[in-house]
Each structure stands twice: as structure tokens, then as C-alpha cells.
């Protein structure tokens, strides 16, 4: 019934650890780089194989076992025919994973009648690279709290399962596990969810009568911040002053979500809980009087920023998608305002046929002002506008290194 299974994923992960080049050219390039850098690649590969040989013998077909035992399975002197067979076998494992992931995506289509549209979408997409922060098991309910990972616009999610039936393959689910792949199905009117977790590897399957998900997002005011931006109390309060005053805000800790009062009621700029309990600082750390106990919230201001969330999503980069009027394009394209310049290029990108002359002049100017570490955008624009047929021969000659 389930498309996702732990065994092929585990096998592929083990083979990945061998880090095998897949052609003679790749081997030659690797050996040359090792020689140039003074790396003893042979010894390094021997150590890697010694650390994983037991796992390899469990997953590799018997045909390859002698080459694990003699230490050549991950060395350049492995027989060419054996390497070809090994890479073909490995490719088959990867194809199995691809097929299972595609099957998992298709299976979610029958879920709409059981959950609302947003929950269906989230369950279908999953939370790849999300990490489990806490789980609460009750008689008829399971709650998981986790980071949502880098592929989701959500920062944190809390998932509630009603009347859960759970099966484990491997160890039991534990705090710190990473959500890697998932599959969701309609199973006789109930929601079935299978998750492949990592660290440790685990195949986890749950069937529940209903599922609901709470979503929490990074405030728009925090989009471009890093730890250096909020090291002082004054800087922290300046950031908080930019928060949308009409939104609901929360502190998302590992074990609970703490609702906050509106920002206008915060004391000395620091959050106050909905029950009137204030946050305060001791040294760099942030604490809160919560439920008559002193609760540690964060080690410093930056950690507080990461835990302060809202339940309303705002696209922090929405402004870049707003098109500019024709009469403002040239000034923005050659000006110093980065936001206007980005909006101008996005406008041209979406409708290149209307402004070919401006695109050609602008692209040459962009090449002149782009630093070496920003050349990716030149590849993107050159390829896009070349395919659109708006670049002149002289511009293509100037931009040939990016085409």
C-alpha cells in the first residue's frame, strides 16, 4: 500500500557515504585535486570504508562483497566491469526512491475530503529537513512540535493527531529526529501518514481519525536579520518597533506556544504574555514569568528573535515582484536603489519583448558593476534574454562567458 519504504532509502544513504566518482573522468579529476592539495586520498578512502564496511555488507548484493573485503570497492583500481555494475545497481536504488516519492505525491490527491485545503497541502508537501522539538502522547491524541525546515515558508508547525495508531520500523521516534520524506493517504476514511526520519533512521507510520496543523511564520520585519543585527538591547527594540501592531505574536518554545499581548502593550519593548507575564533579561539571556514559574526563553537576543513568530504569513520579498511603469525602468535600472533595480529587472524579465534596447544596455551595465561573487545573476539573465531572442550579436559576444 505504501510507496515510501525505509529500506531503499537506507541503502542509497549508505552507498552515498562511499562518495564514489561515477566515471573515469571524475576519478582523474579527483586524483589530480588530491595530488595538488597534498591529500592522501587512498588512506582517506580506506578509513571511510573501514568505518562503514559492516553496513555495506548488509545492503550490497553478494557480487560486491569480495571488493569490500579486499578494500577496492571505493578505490580507483576497482575493476572497470565491477564499478560499472556497482553504479548501475546504485542507479536502480535511486530510481526506486524517485518512483516512491512520486507515488507518495500522487497518493495525497484523495485526502481533500478529510482535511481542509491548507492541511492537505502541508501534509502532501511534508516538512523535509524539519526537526522534531517535542512530542506529547495522550490517550487519544498525539501532538508533534517541529521546525518546518528550509523548504517551507512556515517556521514552526504543531501537528495534532486524533485517535492515533502508530507503527515503528527501527527505533522509536525521539526528540531531535529529522523529517526527510513523507507520504499521506486516505485509508478507509482516516488519514494515514508515513514519515522517513533520520538521525536515527526510522520508518514511522500513523493512522488518525483527524489531523490539524498550527502554522507559525517569521515576521516580515525579521526577514533580513542575522545575529549581528540584534546584539544590543537598543537594536532588539528597534526591530520590535517594526512589527505589525495588529498581528498576533507568540513565543514558540520546544514544549509550548505562548500567546503574547499586542506589541503596543509590551513592557520596555519586551514581549508580555497574554496572561500578563513579562519577559525580562538576566545578562544576555531572556526569561519569562509563566504559569508562576521562571521560564528560560532564549540564551540571547538572537535566539529570542528566532522564537518570536506570528500566525499570519507576509511575503518579505513581495515588493520585488511589483512591476515598474515603463517611464521608471531606465532610471531604476541604472540607479543605486537596489530595490528599484531589482523590480526593474523583474519587470523586464517577465516581458522582454517590449524593451530589447534597454535590456541590452542594462545587461552590459550590470556586468560592469557586478562583483565576482554575484555572477550567477549574469548567467540567469543572459540565458533568459538570449532564449527570448532580444539580445544583439554584440551583447551576446560581450556576455559569451555567461551563456
Buried (B, 14 or more C-beta within 10 A) or exposed (E): EBBBBBEBBBBBBBBEBBEBBEEEEEBEEBBEEBEEEEEEBBEEBBEBBEEBBEBBEEBBEEEBBEBBEEBBBBBBEBEEEBBEBBBEBBEEBBEBBEEBBEEBBEBBEEBBEBBEEEBBBBBBBBBBBBBBBBBEEEEEBBBBBBBBBEEBEBBBBBBBBBEBEBEEBBEEBEEEBBBBBBBBBBBEEBBBBBBBBBEEBBBBBBBBBBBBBBBBBBBBBBEEBEEEBBEEBEBBBBBBEEBBEEBBBBBBBEEBBBEBBBBEEBEEBBBBBEEEBBBBBEEBBBBBBBEEEEBEBBEBBBBBBBBBBBBBBBEBEEEBEEBBEEEBBBEBBBEEEEEBBBBBBBBBBEEBEEBBEBBBBBBEEBBEEEEEEEEEEBEEBBEBBBEBEBBEEEBBEBBEEBE
